[in-house]
Amino acid sequence: MVALKLDFAEVATFVEERLGKEVEMSGCIGPITTFIVEPFIPHNEEFYLNVVSDRLGYSISFSECGGIEIEENWDKVKTIFLQTGASLAPEVCAPLVATLPLEIKAEIEEFIKVIFTLFQDLDFTFLEMNPFTLVDGKPYPLDMRGELDDTAAFKNFKKWGDVEFPMPFGRVMSLTESFIHGLDEKTSASLKFTVLNPKGRIWTMVAGGGASVIYADTVGDLGYASELGNYAEYSGAPKEDEVLQYARVVIDLTQCATANPDGKSRALVIGGGIANFTDVAATFNGIIRALKEKESKLKAARMHIYVRRRGPNYQKGLAKMRSLGDEIGVPIEVYGPEATMTAFWGFEPDHVG
């Protein structure tokens, strides 16, 4: 997967022969979609630099023995820890560069400080240069990888430009997942959706990141993991229209697009914990509009809907959900905080089997 000393025509041939081919990496199989083409920089020195953020601060590591043999020379890597809010003062950085020759010591120390400032400003969570070298006395990264905190996109989108956060290797988004991912990128709220089993009979639309995980885990604990169709989460006070678009595509994936060929009923769980600032009634308005639009498909799929919620205006939202069941003729069981978050629905054979 690596070629050296190629001209442009040879680079094109190398890429064409491999682009789109499936390879296995760490047990995952996926297509090769990206190649990096860069000039070779003649050099004599190779240095290592790594910055990682964690819960309490930052770890900064440096070594004057970088390159492909960094693992064999890990005992030569120097690391300092900087607490959140502290500055990288000269006396703090000093242990990293203590053994460098005087003629390059100041230049590399300044480089580490600049990289750390950049790390914070652009909300990196991880940044590694292995190696970087000196070209005409100035630091020059030869190989670098970084990880950005995607939750900081709302304040850094102008600085980042057209950054795309890739899926894990071997994972390709479906059209529905891509659509919701696009909605998520355009809102200050959070809209997440992952298909687990397109033929599943239990589907969720849960408010809150923590609640969504608990609901999915509980479906598995009750013995229905193989029937769980998706992971879904909406939170952060999404607008009614955003919830409407979100709910539409989720409902369409619950095997409602056509009359059920298997003749079995399905369950849609619309739940959440206790909202702090999300207006439950407002978000339910979007879901209710989607359910009304999909009435015939819900009936064809023999859909049984379970609702559990609490938060601002939850009584109003639950009342609307109760009325909806009678209006569209689809069984809807509605619960408030009197029911626990994970024990309010009954996945009984007569409901989903």
C-alpha positions, 0 to 999 in steps of 0.5 A, spaced: 500 500 500 506 504 499 510 506 493 516 510 493 519 515 488 514 515 483 512 520 477 505 522 476 503 517 471 506 511 476 502 514 481 496 514 477 497 507 475 498 505 482 492 508 485 487 505 479 490 498 480 488 499 488 482 504 488 475 500 490 479 494 492 476 490 498 482 489 504 482 486 511 484 491 517 483 489 524 478 484 522 474 489 518 473 488 510 472 495 506 474 498 500 480 502 499 477 509 498 483 514 499 490 515 497 495 520 500 500 523 495 506 527 497 513 529 495 519 526 499 523 530 503 530 529 504 532 529 511 537 526 516 533 527 523 526 524 525 523 527 531 516 525 535 511 529 537 504 527 540 498 531 544 492 527 547 487 530 551 483 526 557 478 528 562 483 532 566 488 535 561 493 534 556 499 529 555 504 532 551 510 527 549 516 528 545 522 524 542 528 525 538 528 518 536 522 518 531 520 514 525 518 507 524 522 505 530 519 509 535 516 503 539 523 500 539 525 507 542 519 508 547 524 509 553 526 515 550 520 518 549 519 524 554 512 526 557 509 531 561 502 532 563 498 539 563 492 540 567 486 543 563 487 551 564 494 551 565 499 554 560 505 551 557 510 555 560 517 554 558 519 551 565 513 546 564 516 544 557 523 544 559 523 537 560 521 535 553 527 538 550 532 538 555 537 533 552 536 537 545 543 540 542 542 548 543 542 550 536 535 546 535 533 547 542 529 553 542 526 552 535 523 545 537 521 548 544 517 554 540 514 549 535 511 544 541 508 550 544 505 553 537 502 546 536 499 545 542 496 552 541 493 550 535 491 543 538 487 547 543 484 552 538 481 547 533 479 542 538 483 536 537 483 530 541 489 527 538 495 529 534 501 525 532 507 527 528 511 521 527 516 523 524 517 531 523 524 533 521 528 540 520 528 543 513 533 549 513 532 549 520 525 549 521 520 544 523 517 540 517 512 534 519 513 528 514 507 524 517 501 526 521 494 524 524 489 528 528 482 527 531 478 532 532 472 533 537 466 533 532 462 536 538 466 542 537 463 543 530 458 548 532 464 553 534 469 551 529 466 550 522 469 556 519 476 554 521 475 547 519 472 548 513 469 542 509 472 537 514 468 530 513 468 525 519 469 518 516 465 512 518 469 507 521 473 502 516 468 497 513 462 501 515 458 505 509 452 509 511 445 507 508 441 513 504 437 514 511 443 514 515 446 519 510 440 523 510 440 524 518 447 525 518 446 531 514 440 533 518 445 533 524 450 537 521 445 543 520 442 543 527 445 545 534 441 539 536 443 532 536 440 527 531 443 520 530 441 514 527 444 507 525 441 501 522 443 495 526 438 490 522 434 492 516 429 486 518 428 488 525 421 488 528 423 493 534 425 500 532 426 506 537 426 513 537 429 515 543 430 522 546 437 523 550 444 520 548 444 516 555 437 514 554 438 511 547 443 507 550 439 504 556 433 503 551 437 499 546 441 495 552 434 493 555 431 490 548 437 486 548 436 484 556 429 482 554 432 477 549 430 481 543 437 483 541 436 480 534 430 484 533 432 490 534 432 494 528 436 501 529 440 505 534 436 512 534 437 518 538 435 526 538 436 531 543 438 538 544 431 541 543 431 540 535 425 544 532 419 541 530 420 540 522 427 537 524 423 532 528 418 531 523 424 529 517 427 525 522 421 521 524 419 520 517 425 516 515 425 512 521 418 510 520 419 508 513 425 503 515 420 500 520 418 495 514 412 500 513 414 501 506 410 495 503 405 490 507 409 485 511 411 479 507 412 475 514 405 477 517 408 479 524 407 485 527 412 490 529 414 495 535 416 502 535 418 505 542 418 512 542 421 514 549 426 518 553 428 520 560 427 526 563 428 532 559 431 538 562 430 544 556 427 540 550 420 541 550 416 535 549 410 537 546 414 541 541 418 535 539 412 530 539 408 535 534 413 533 529 413 525 531 405 526 531 405 529 524 410 523 521 405 518 524 399 521 521 402 521 514 404 514 515 398 511 518 396 506 512 403 504 512 403 503 520 397 499 519 400 495 514 406 493 518 401 491 524 405 497 528 404 497 536 407 504 539 410 505 546 411 512 548 414 514 555 417 521 556 417 526 562 420 533 561 417 540 560 410 540 557 410 532 557 403 532 560 401 536 553 405 531 549 402 525 552 395 527 551 396 528 544 399 521 543 393 518 547 389 522 542 393 520 536 392 512 537 384 513 537 385 518 531 389 513 526 387 507 529 394 504 531 395 501 538 399 506 542 400 505 549 402 512 553 406 512 559 409 518 563 414 518 569 410 513 573 413 508 569 420 506 569 424 508 563 426 501 561 420 497 564 414 500 561 413 496 554 411 489 554 414 485 548 410 480 548 409 475 543 402 477 541 405 484 540 411 483 536 410 475 534 
